[in-house]
């Protein structure tokens, strides 16, 4: 038994292609002639009440015909040879194949299993087809985790301890402190050298860069060592807060599904084709253009929006860039750009600092949902921010028990849930114990920055 609503969606799309195509109206007879079928068969495919569904081969023929208006050139309509299509026409053909076949597959799914909500009552993260779900997050750079040399703060702490111990200090401690002071001074110079080398890091051997950055920029967590008996794999996860939040929610919403999380460096092709893919954080392996499975996936989404990071301020100078056409509509090939940046608390034009860090008031987050181009029966979801606050906030927008219903309602009423993206403001509240991320309310105009439609 097919799903009548989905079958109707395919029929309407086929009819729209024929009647609302680039200013050209194609008659059923002309289309039937080009496809080599009868007029009644074309009519049955466009009927929202007919039982007939075109086969995939027929939908591929539709895609080839409607990839270019040149199909109508000459004495009679025809299907152009694939070698005659321009690169742009070929891209249109492939996109139409994906779209039409997905509509056909949706119509073929049994309506009995197409429930409306998951076990928690949600829709956005409920996947009724039961396919595997893979949550993929970014891996922290080695210099963020592995040991670094002593700092001036460590030297001062050692001096204070020396004064406290007094005459009980071990022999040679003063010579050791003097040696440590010289080492710290040298390390500070080398640390500045590493900072100046940020803009040229692509020209340095990656292994050398990691050694330098680890040695003079990083922290040091011994349990991040995968060979340590107490190794903690998740220490390498750059968005663990978001992973914990989302993994638990999806497992609860889809109790029978195979839900797993992994770091981007572990991703294999099977993880992207299994079913539903959720990208957290973005990182260098997705938006950064690094060769790999995630970059392969990103390029096929053909997005007009992506994060950009300033070479002058690589840690705090990030923003989202949206490419738009001359009329301001999002377009991956657009010649104009819109910029959406996080907002810091400022005073007299300078960022207000707290515990050595600028106070962030609003991060910018991206929420995206699209068909999985590597498995059209699945989906791709992206939750990312300029900072980890934005990633976590975008995740919470659809998992927060207090706001997810309100946010889902807004999305259902204003976007096409199967394929959309939205840039949002993610509020950050400064508390005594540190900054806290607040769930954005998508029904608030201020929290919405830009949508795909």
C-alpha positions in Angstrom: 0.0 0.0 0.0 1.4 3.4 -1.0 1.2 6.6 0.9 -1.5 8.7 -0.8 -0.1 12.1 0.4 3.4 11.3 -0.9 2.1 10.0 -4.2 0.1 13.2 -4.6 3.3 15.2 -3.9 5.1 13.4 -6.8 2.1 13.9 -9.1 2.0 17.6 -8.3 5.7 18.0 -8.9 5.5 16.3 -12.3 2.6 18.5 -13.3 4.5 21.7 -12.1 7.5 20.7 -14.2 5.3 20.5 -17.2 3.2 23.6 -16.7 5.5 26.0 -14.8 8.9 25.3 -16.3 11.2 28.3 -17.1 8.3 30.2 -18.7 7.6 27.3 -21.1 4.3 25.3 -21.0 4.7 21.7 -22.3 1.6 19.9 -23.3 1.0 16.3 -22.2 1.2 15.3 -25.9 4.5 17.0 -26.4 5.9 15.4 -23.2 4.5 12.0 -24.2 6.2 12.2 -27.6 9.6 13.1 -26.1 9.4 10.3 -23.5 8.0 7.7 -26.0 4.9 7.0 -23.9 1.1 7.5 -24.3 -0.7 10.7 -23.3 -3.1 8.8 -20.9 0.0 7.5 -19.1 1.4 11.0 -18.6 -2.1 12.0 -17.3 -2.1 9.1 -14.8 1.3 10.1 -13.4 0.0 13.6 -12.9 -3.2 12.5 -11.2 -3.2 12.8 -7.4 -5.8 10.0 -7.2 -4.3 7.5 -9.7 -2.5 4.4 -8.5 0.1 4.6 -11.2 3.7 5.6 -10.3 6.3 6.2 -12.9 9.4 3.9 -12.7 12.8 5.3 -11.9 13.8 5.0 -15.6 10.8 7.3 -16.5 11.8 9.8 -13.8 15.4 9.8 -15.2 13.9 10.7 -18.6 11.8 13.5 -17.0 15.0 14.8 -15.4 16.9 14.8 -18.8 14.0 16.5 -20.6 13.5 19.3 -18.0 17.2 19.8 -17.4 17.2 22.2 -20.4 14.7 24.2 -22.5 16.7 23.0 -25.5 14.6 19.9 -25.2 11.8 21.9 -27.0 14.0 23.2 -29.8 13.4 22.0 -33.3 10.4 20.5 -35.0 9.4 18.2 -32.1 10.3 17.8 -28.4 13.1 15.3 -27.7 15.5 14.0 -25.1 19.0 15.4 -25.7 21.9 13.0 -25.6 23.7 13.3 -22.2 26.9 14.4 -24.0 25.0 17.4 -25.3 24.3 18.8 -21.9 26.3 21.6 -20.5 27.8 21.3 -17.0 25.0 23.5 -15.6 22.3 21.4 -17.4 23.9 18.2 -16.1 23.8 19.5 -12.6 20.1 20.3 -13.0 19.5 16.9 -14.4 21.1 15.2 -11.4 19.3 17.3 -8.9 15.9 16.5 -10.6 16.7 12.8 -10.5 17.4 12.9 -6.8 14.3 15.0 -6.1 11.9 12.9 -8.2 13.2 9.5 -7.1 13.0 10.5 -3.4 9.4 11.6 -3.9 8.7 8.2 -5.5 10.4 6.3 -2.7 8.4 8.3 -0.1 5.2 7.3 -2.0 6.2 3.7 -1.8 6.8 3.6 1.9 3.9 1.9 3.8 1.6 4.6 5.3 1.1 2.4 8.4 4.7 3.2 9.6 4.7 6.9 8.8 3.9 8.0 12.3 3.8 11.7 13.2 5.9 11.9 16.3 8.5 10.0 18.2 8.4 8.5 21.7 9.0 12.0 23.3 6.4 13.6 21.0 8.9 15.3 18.8 9.1 15.4 15.0 12.4 16.9 14.0 14.6 14.2 15.4 12.1 11.4 14.9 13.2 9.0 12.1 10.2 6.6 11.5 12.1 4.6 8.8 14.3 3.1 11.6 17.5 3.7 9.6 20.8 4.1 11.5 21.6 7.5 12.9 25.3 8.7 12.9 26.2 11.8 15.0 29.5 13.2 13.8 31.5 15.8 15.7 34.8 17.5 15.3 38.1 16.3 16.8 40.1 18.8 18.9 43.6 19.6 17.5 46.4 17.8 19.2 47.8 21.0 20.6 44.6 21.6 22.5 44.9 18.3 24.4 48.6 17.2 24.7 51.2 18.7 27.0 52.8 22.1 26.7 55.9 23.7 28.4 55.7 25.4 31.8 54.2 28.9 31.8 54.8 32.1 33.7 51.8 31.2 35.9 53.5 28.0 36.9 56.7 29.8 37.7 54.9 32.3 39.9 53.1 29.5 41.7 56.5 27.7 42.3 58.0 30.9 43.7 55.0 31.4 46.1 55.5 27.8 47.3 59.2 28.4 47.7 58.5 31.3 50.0 55.9 29.3 52.0 58.3 26.4 52.6 61.2 28.7 53.6 64.2 27.0 55.0 62.7 23.5 54.5 63.0 23.8 50.7 65.3 21.1 49.2 68.8 21.9 48.1 69.2 23.5 44.7 65.6 24.8 44.5 66.7 28.4 43.9 69.0 27.3 41.0 66.1 25.3 39.6 63.7 28.3 39.8 66.3 30.4 38.0 66.6 27.8 35.3 62.8 27.5 35.1 62.6 31.3 34.7 65.0 31.2 31.8 63.1 28.4 30.2 59.7 30.2 30.6 61.2 33.3 29.0 62.4 31.3 26.1 59.1 29.4 25.8 57.2 32.7 25.7 59.3 33.9 22.8 58.7 30.6 20.9 55.0 30.8 21.8 54.8 34.3 20.1 56.6 32.8 17.1 54.0 30.1 16.8 51.2 32.7 17.0 52.8 34.7 14.3 53.1 31.6 12.2 49.3 31.0 12.2 48.8 32.6 8.8 51.5 30.4 7.3 50.6 27.1 8.9 49.5 25.6 5.5 53.0 26.1 4.3 54.6 24.2 7.2 54.7 20.4 7.4 51.5 19.3 9.3 53.5 17.2 11.7 55.9 20.1 12.5 53.0 22.4 13.0 51.3 20.0 15.4 54.5 19.7 17.4 55.0 23.4 17.6 51.4 24.2 18.4 51.3 21.4 21.0 54.6 22.5 22.5 53.8 26.2 22.9 50.0 26.6 22.7 48.4 23.5 24.2 47.3 22.2 27.6 47.9 18.6 28.5 45.5 15.8 29.4 47.3 12.5 29.9 44.1 10.5 29.6 43.7 11.7 26.0 46.5 9.3 25.2 44.8 6.4 23.4 47.4 4.0 24.9 46.8 5.0 28.5 45.0 2.4 30.7 42.6 5.2 31.7 42.2 6.6 28.2 39.0 8.6 27.7 38.2 8.7 24.0 35.6 11.5 24.3 38.3 13.9 25.5 39.1 14.4 21.8 35.5 15.4 21.0 35.3 19.1 20.2 31.5 19.3 20.9 30.9 16.8 23.6 28.2 18.9 25.3 26.2 18.9 22.1 26.8 15.2 21.6 25.6 14.2 25.0 22.5 16.3 24.6 21.6 15.1 21.1 22.6 11.4 21.5 20.3 10.9 24.5 17.4 12.8 22.9 17.6 10.8 19.6 17.9 7.5 21.5 14.8 8.4 23.5 12.8 9.6 20.5 13.8 6.5 18.4 14.2 3.7 20.9 14.6 1.0 18.2 17.2 2.7 16.1 20.9 2.2 15.9 22.2 5.6 17.1 26.0 6.2 17.5 28.4 9.1 17.7 31.9 9.3 16.3 34.7 11.9 15.7 35.1 13.2 12.1 38.6 11.6 11.8 36.9 8.1 12.3 34.2 8.6 9.6 34.1 5.9 6.9 31.9 6.0 3.7 29.5 3.5 5.3 28.7 6.0 8.1 27.5 8.5 5.5 25.4 6.1 3.4 23.8 4.2 6.3 20.8 6.5 6.7 20.6 9.7 8.7 23.7 11.8 9.3 24.0 14.6 11.8 27.1 16.9 11.7 28.0 18.8 14.9 30.4 21.7 14.9 31.4 21.7 11.3 35.2 21.9 11.9 37.9 21.7 9.3 36.8 18.4 7.9 33.3 19.6 6.9 33.3 23.4 6.2 37.1 23.6 6.1 37.5 22.0 2.7 39.8 19.2 3.9 39.7 16.2 1.6 37.8 13.4 3.2 34.3 11.8 3.5 32.7 14.8 5.1 34.0 17.2 2.5 32.7 14.9 -0.2 29.3 15.1 1.5 29.4 18.9 1.9 30.2 19.6 -1.8 27.2 17.6 -2.8 24.9 19.7 -0.6 25.9 22.9 -2.7 25.3 25.3 0.2 25.2 29.1 0.0 26.2 29.5 3.6 29.4 28.6 5.5 31.5 29.9 8.4 34.5 32.1 7.7 37.4 32.9 10.1 39.6 36.0 10.0 43.3 35.5 9.6 43.8 38.5 11.9 41.7 37.1 14.7 41.4 33.3 14.0 39.9 32.4 17.4 37.4 35.2 17.9 36.9 36.7 14.4 34.6 34.1 12.9 31.3 34.8 11.1 28.9 33.1 8.7 28.9 34.2 5.1 25.8 33.8 2.9 26.2 34.1 -0.8 23.2 35.8 -2.5 22.2 36.9 -6.0 21.6 40.4 -7.1 18.1 40.3 -5.7 19.3 39.1 -2.3 18.2 35.5 -2.6 20.6 32.8 -1.3 22.5 31.3 -4.2 25.8 29.2 -4.0 26.9 31.0 -7.2 25.8 34.5 -6.0 28.2 37.4 -6.4 27.2 39.2 -3.2 27.7 38.2 0.4 25.9 38.8 3.7 27.9 38.5 6.9 26.5 37.4 10.3 28.9 37.7 13.2 28.7 36.8 16.9 28.2 39.7 19.3 30.6 40.4 22.2 29.9 42.7 25.2 31.9 45.9 24.5 32.8 49.0 26.4 34.3 52.1 24.8 34.7 50.1 21.6 36.7 47.3 23.3 35.6 43.8 24.2 34.9 43.3 27.9 37.2 40.6 29.3 36.4 38.2 32.2 38.9 35.6 33.4 41.0 36.4 30.4 38.2 35.8 27.9 36.0 38.2 25.9 32.3 38.1 27.1 30.2 36.6 24.4 26.5 37.8 24.3 25.3 36.1 21.2 26.8 33.4 19.1 25.6 32.6 15.6 24.4 29.1 14.9 23.4 27.2 11.7 20.6 24.6 11.7 20.3 22.7 8.4 18.3 19.8 7.2 18.5 18.3 3.7 18.1 14.9 1.9 21.2 12.8 2.2 22.7 13.0 -1.3 24.5 9.7 -0.7 21.3 7.9 0.5 18.1 9.7 -0.6 16.0 7.8 1.8 18.0 9.4 4.7 18.7 12.9 5.8 21.6 15.2 6.6 21.4 17.6 9.5 24.0 20.2 10.4 24.2 21.9 13.8 27.1 24.3 14.0 28.1 27.7 15.4 31.1 30.0 15.2 31.8 28.9 18.8 30.8 25.7 20.6 28.0 27.8 22.2 26.3 28.2 18.8 26.5 24.4 18.1 25.1 23.5 21.5 22.3 26.2 21.3 21.2 25.0 17.9 21.0 21.4 19.1 19.0 22.5 22.2 16.6 24.4 20.0 15.1 21.0 19.0 15.7 19.0 22.2 14.9 21.4 25.0 11.7 20.1 26.6 10.5 23.7 27.2 11.0 25.1 23.8 11.3 22.2 21.2 7.5 22.1 20.7 7.3 25.8 20.1 10.4 25.7 17.8 9.1 22.7 15.8 5.7 24.5 15.4 7.5 27.5 13.9 9.5 25.4 11.5 6.5 23.4 10.3 4.6 26.6 9.6 7.4 28.6 7.9 9.9 26.3 6.2 10.0 23.1 4.2 11.2 20.7 6.9 12.7 18.2 4.4 15.2 20.8 3.1 16.0 24.2 4.7 18.7 26.0 6.7 18.4 28.8 9.2 21.0 31.1 10.9 20.0 32.0 14.5 21.3 34.1 17.4 22.2 31.9 20.3 22.1 33.9 23.6 24.9 33.4 26.1 24.3 34.2 29.8 27.2 35.2 32.1 26.8 33.5 35.5 29.0 33.4 38.5 30.4 30.0 37.6 30.9 30.9 34.0 29.0 31.5 30.8 25.9 29.5 30.0 24.2 28.8 26.7 20.5 29.7 26.4 18.2 27.8 24.0 17.1 30.1 21.2 13.4 30.7 20.6 12.8 30.5 16.9 9.5 32.2 17.1 11.3 35.4 18.2 12.3 37.5 15.2 15.5 38.7 16.9 16.7 35.1 17.3 16.3 34.4 13.6 18.9 35.9 11.4 18.5 34.3 7.9 16.6 31.4 6.4 16.9 29.6 3.1 13.5 30.7 1.9 
